[in-house]
Amino acid sequence: MGAVRNWWIMLLVVGCSRPADKPADTTVGEAPAMEESPATISLADVAGTWKVRSTVEGKEATVVTYDMVATADRSGWSLNFPDREPIPVRIVAVEGDSIVSEAGPFESALRKGVQVRTHVVSRLQDGKLVGTTTARYQVSGPDTLARLKFEGTRAR
């Protein structure tokens, strides 16, 4: 009789116990999309001479053109305006998809006789060098800042 009684107790325990929690089904639905990280840029990627066309934002008729010489390191970069001495460029940062540079003070190509400093953010896009320039003019009054967009094509 002891074996029968143990059998009933075991049946009672099994019958009264809760079913085990089912693990969550991880195969249902789609995996979250992975964000594509921007390509990284190096100074070697842009080494060479670029023909640059820069346009003042909001004033499509205001255009300045120049050559930009870029090297595979931080030295030797310059802006070359027609009939002027080369203007040295300082590389401030190379991070992610951007190169940040500064130049100046130098005489503005847009405002004769006015000194300017530039802060430039450049990126490679479809084989072109594109970006924005912030020009700070050394004048008093409201026109101390201009924003320009530029596009450069590789000359060599």
C-alpha positions, 0 to 999 in steps of 0.5 A: 500500500505504501507504493500506491500512496507514494504514487498518488502523492506524486500525481498530486504534486505533478497535477498541482504544479504550475507549468514552466514559463515558456521562453520568449519566442525570439524568432518572430519579427524582424531584426532591428535594422543596423544603421550604416555608419558613415565612411571614415575619411583620411587626409590621403583620401583628398590629397591632390589639387581641387578646383573649388567653386564656393557660393555665398548662401542665399546669394547664388550670384556671389561665387568665388573660385580657387584651387585647394592643395591638399596633402596626405598629412597636415602640412602643405595645405593651401588655398590658391586664388588667381594672381595671389600668394598661396594661403596656408591652411591648418588642419584642425581635425579629421574625424568620421567623414569630415576634415575641419580646417582653418585659414587666415587672416588673409585678404578676402576674395569677396571683400577687397581690402578686408581681412577674413578668417575661415572655418571649413568642414569638408567631406568626400561625396560621389568623388567630389569634395563638398562642404561649408565655409564660415567666413569671419570678416574683421569689420565692425557692424552686422556683416561680420559673418558669411556662410558659403557652400562649396564643391570641388573637383579633383584637378590632379 
